[in-house]
Amino acid sequence: MTTAVTADSLVSRAADLDAADPLRHCRERFLLPEGTTYLDGNSLGALPAAVPDAMRDAVHRQWGTGLIGSWFGGDAEWWGLPERLGDRVGALLGAAPGQTVVGDSTSVQIFNTLTAAARLRPNRRLLLTDAGHFPTDAYLADSVGEMLGLEVRRVPAAQLREALEADGDRTAVVAFPAVDFATGERWDMPGLTAAAHAAGALVVWDLCHAAGALELQLDAWDVDFAVGCTYKYLSGGPGAPAFAYAARAHHAMMRQPLTGWTGHADPFAMRGTYEGAAGIGRARIGTPTVLSMLALEAAIGAFDGVDLATLRAQSLSLTGFFIECCDALLGGRGFEIVTPREPERRGSQVTLRHPDAVKLVPAAAERGVVGDKREPDLLRYGFNALYNTHADAVRAATTLAELT
Ligand SMILES: *Cc1c(COP(=O)(O)O)cnc(C)c1O
């Protein structure tokens, strides 16, 4: 009886909160299947409504009619996409123009960026990276370490400051995620960046679970390097290209190992030896994946006019309300909330633990509530403040209650 009353009151509170949502006009910027509560935008963002027409134009007009002329001519100007889109993404990262490029996969950008960063500290032999980092970040740190002869030490993010106190003077690079992909815990980017700098080390932040979800200030926080994907909160589409940010202060000295021809100072001179472009352009590698980039360009328009402080406040309202719904509806059913309850320690997802997670996630999806699982026992529900609602949060918790 009390549970039913609580569920009803949550439904009505959700309606009030959604009616007052300053971003509710953004929902129609996405095409979501009727009846689906989509809480997996932290893996693959929903389809922005502008993308299908942009793809049609890209294929029929820009490619079909413009042919090779679209690389440099007309309004398409494909060649400039990595920098042009880089600036659009950079604006969401607190990065002034000319410091971000888009291209290749996150994994490629991690390799290129970690190596470039470590080469700027040639006399230091230690790379500190997160013990809980996403697998590709961990594997690539090991590979870069092997290639450059660095010791790679995995440290829990909560112990990074201690590690820097002990071995900061040997540390070349500190490579951590802004938000833990599994638990949804957000780390103190400005504070940890300052701690790394105090030790003389450089930072490489992975922003996969932060870009488009948090208010970031890469320039103001004095971040050296950052990478991230665009298919999660930025909704760029499956396989959308990654981004790499390098602070302007490093441009003259940084040397990326993937010296592809499009990062050359004068690519069409077709010279026999590499000379990197003067600015962020040297982080370009090969021919841009134009169709994916045009999808991302259309997708990112969903952020037009969106103030990131408002977005963050809405995201915290959604995840906070979901935690409240879980507390009210899932008590005694074997769930534990893994994500920190303090708002400043959350990204934009809530992770639950349950021994039957592997069965519960697909069972909830069958009932229209889509999230994802991380074996053996985690359920992840990501909230994108541009299209998710407080009603989604109640429905997700109610569905999990019905299944347990
Ligand atoms: C999603 C994610 C990736 C993905 O890397 P890809 O090369 O795009 O497959 C990497 N790192 C982190 C932290 C992620 O969350």
The ligand as a Tripos MOL2 file, in Angstrom:
@<TRIPOS>MOLECULE
LIG
   15    15     1     0     0
SMALL
NO_CHARGES

@<TRIPOS>ATOM
      1 C1         33.2320    4.5230  -24.7480 C.3       1 LIG1
      2 C2         34.6460    4.6320  -24.2800 C.ar      1 LIG1
      3 C3         35.7180    4.3480  -25.1490 C.ar      1 LIG1
      4 C4         35.4590    3.8500  -26.5300 C.3       1 LIG1
      5 O1         36.5970    3.7630  -27.3460 O.3       1 LIG1
      6 P1         36.3770    3.4840  -28.8910 P.3       1 LIG1
      7 O2         37.7060    3.5310  -29.5130 O.co2     1 LIG1
      8 O3         35.4290    4.5500  -29.3920 O.co2     1 LIG1
      9 O4         35.7290    2.1490  -29.0270 O.co2     1 LIG1
     10 C5         37.0020    4.5410  -24.6730 C.ar      1 LIG1
     11 N1         37.2300    4.9850  -23.4110 N.ar      1 LIG1
     12 C6         36.2240    5.2520  -22.5630 C.ar      1 LIG1
     13 C7         36.5110    5.7460  -21.1830 C.3       1 LIG1
     14 C8         34.9020    5.0670  -22.9700 C.ar      1 LIG1
     15 O5         33.9060    5.3230  -22.1260 O.3       1 LIG1
@<TRIPOS>BOND
     1     1     2 1
     2     2     3 ar
     3     2    14 ar
     4     3     4 1
     5     3    10 ar
     6     4     5 1
     7     5     6 1
     8     6     7 2
     9     6     8 1
    10     6     9 1
    11    10    11 ar
    12    11    12 ar
    13    12    13 1
    14    12    14 ar
    15    14    15 1
@<TRIPOS>SUBSTRUCTURE
     1 LIG1         1 GROUP 0 **** ****
